[in-house]
Amino acid sequence: MANRDYRVDYEDLSQQVYRMLKHMILVGELKTGEKLRQDELAARLGVSRTPLLSAFSKLEKEMLVELIPRRGAFVRKYELTDLVDIYEIRVRLEPLGAAEAAKRGTDAQIGTLLEQCQEFARMVELNDPSIKELDYEFHMQIMEMSGNELLYNIISSYSIIPAANFYGFFKDPALSASEHKAICSAIRERDVEAAHSEMFRHIESARERLLQLVDSENAADSD
């Protein structure tokens, strides 16, 4: 994949650098476990080390980057079993957010959500690597629509990890696109119960696939 031009020309460099690095992790330009070399990234983004280190610190809080004393910064790597715990959180909290989104979301927010749903489906057809980032944005749009700031902040940290992880999607992205459409339909219709159940089904199916991968990995280790 060709490198994008990430040079930053705006004020508030640390925030801009943070957003760029997050994007690079989400689309796989910065790989799981990869060392983040300050000199190379600073030159690529056209910034000094100061905003870069500030961005590293923020990404560490979101559990995307790991700072190891005397070794440097790395894109954080998670085992499958770690992701099971994360999905246990998501499957309980995101259906609540979807239900509240159906109840509280404005017409403008619903319109944005429908556009995101369509764009995700289009990128899936093109097999575009940006689908991981689009998936994250779709879920965060719903959490924002819920009007629950605490819920938004919790999911903001925990939903991004599977998207950025080496393993990527745990099921066919086309199936995810279909499930997104069902969630959107429920929210558009203001059907609180359906929004809750469709989001639960969406997250639970990924969790079940993840558990299958864990079982396969354990079986391979025992051979």
N, C-alpha and C positions, 0 to 999 in steps of 0.2 A: 504494500500500500504506500503511495507517495506521501512524503512528509508534507504537512500543512505549514503555512506560514503563521507562526504563533507570536510574532513580534508584537510587543505591547507598547502602545503609544498613548495610553490614557493615564489620568490621575488615579490615585489610590491603587498603586501598583500591586500591593500585596493581595488585594481582593481579585484583581485581574489575573494575576499569576495563579492564585488558588483555583479560579474557575478553569483556566487553561489546563492546569495539571490534572484536575478532576476529569475533564473531558478526555485527556490523553489516556488516562487509566481506564475510563469507561469503554472507550473504543478499542482498547488493546494496543495502543502505540507504546505505552509503558506497561510491561508485562508483570504479572504476579511474581513476586520474589526478586524483581530487577532492582539493582542499586541505582539510586537517583544521584547521578554525578553532577555536582553543583556547577562546575565550570562549563560543562557541556550544555546544561539546561539554561544557565544564565546567558550564554552566548546565543542560544537558539531563540530565547524569548526577548533578548535585548535588554536585560535588566541586570542589576547588581545582585550580590548574594543576599542582601538584607531582605527584600520582599520575597525572595525565594525561601529563605529560612522561615519567614512568617507564614508562608503558605504551607510549608512542611508541617509546622506546628498545628495549623488548623486541620489539615488532612489527617494528622495523627489522632486528633480528637474524634474525627469521624471514622476512625479505624480503617482508613485506606492506606496510610503510611505508617511504617514502624521506624522509630528512631533508636538506633542501637549505639550505645556509648563506644567511642573509639573506632566504630566501623562505618557509621554514616546512616543515611536514610534509605529505606527500601520500600517498594510497593509491598504492602502486607500480604502474606500468604496464609490461607486458611485451609484446614483439613475439612474433609466432608463432614465429619462429626461436629465440627464447630458450626457449620452451616445448618445442621439439623436444629441446633439450639436457636439459631437466628430465625428459622422458619417457624419454630414453635411460638415465638413472639409474634411474628407477622400474621400467622393464621388466627391468632386471637384478637389482635388489635386492628388490622386493616378492614375486616368486615364491619367493625364498629364505625370506622371512618367512612366507609361507603354508605352505610345506612344514614349517617348524619349528613353526608353530601347530598343524598336524595331529598333530605328534609330541608336543608339550609342553603344549598347551592343556588346562586343567582342564575338567571337566564344567560347572562354573559359568560359566566364560568362554565356552564353546561355547554355552551357553544364552543368554547375553547377546548373542552374535553372531547367533544365529538371530532373536532379537527385533529387533535392528537391521536385519536383512535384511528382515523382514516390514514394519517401519515404513517403510523406504525405499521398498518396493514400493507401500505404501499412499499415501505422499506423492507418488509419481510419478503415480499415478492421479488425484490431486487437483490435479496441476500446481502443487504448493506450492513456493515458492522455497527452502524449508529443505532441499531435496534435496541441494544442494551441501554444506551443513554435515553432513548425515546421511551422505553419501558419504565425507567426510573421516573422520568418527567410525568408520565401518565399517572403513575401511582401517587406521586407527590401532589399533583393537581387535585386528585380526589381528597387527599388528606387536608389540603388547604381549604377545599370547599366545605369540609366538615365544620370549620369554625373553631376547632379545638386545637389551640396553639401547642399545648403540651403533647398531644398525640402527634401532631405534625413534627415536632422536634424529635420525638422518639423514633418515629418511622424514618425520618430523614437520615438518621444514623444507621439503622438496621436494614433498610431495604436496599441501600446502595452496595452493600458488601457482596451479595450474590451476583449482582449485575457486573461488578468489577472482577469477580473471581475467575480464575483460570478455567473453571468448569463451564462457565457461561450458562446458557439456558438448560434446564433439566428436562425439557420436553420440546416437541416440535414447535418452533416459533409461530407457525401457521395456526396451531391450536391455541397458543396464547392470544393471537390476533382475534380469533373467534370468541374467546372468553372475554377479551376486552370489549368487544362489540356487545356482548350480553350484559356486561356491567354498565356500559354506557346507556343501553336501552332502558335498564331498570332505573338509573338515576334520572334520565330524561323524563320518564313517566312518573317520577316522584314516588316510586314504589319502594318504600323503605325496606320492607321484608325481602323483596327480591334482590335489592342491591346488596343487602347483607349476605344472602345465601349465594349469590353469584360470585362475590368476592371471596367468600369462604371456599367455594369450589375451585376457584382459580388458584388460590394459594395452596390449598390442601393437595391438589393434584401434583403440583411441583414438589411439595414436601414428600409425598408418597414415592415419586420418582427418585428423589434424593435418598430416601431410605433404601430403595432397591440398589442404588449405587453403593451405598455403605455396606449392605449385605454382600454384594458381589466382591467388594474390596476385601472384606473380612474373610470370605471364602477363599480368595486367591492367596491371602497371607497364610492361611492354615494349611494349604497344599504343600 
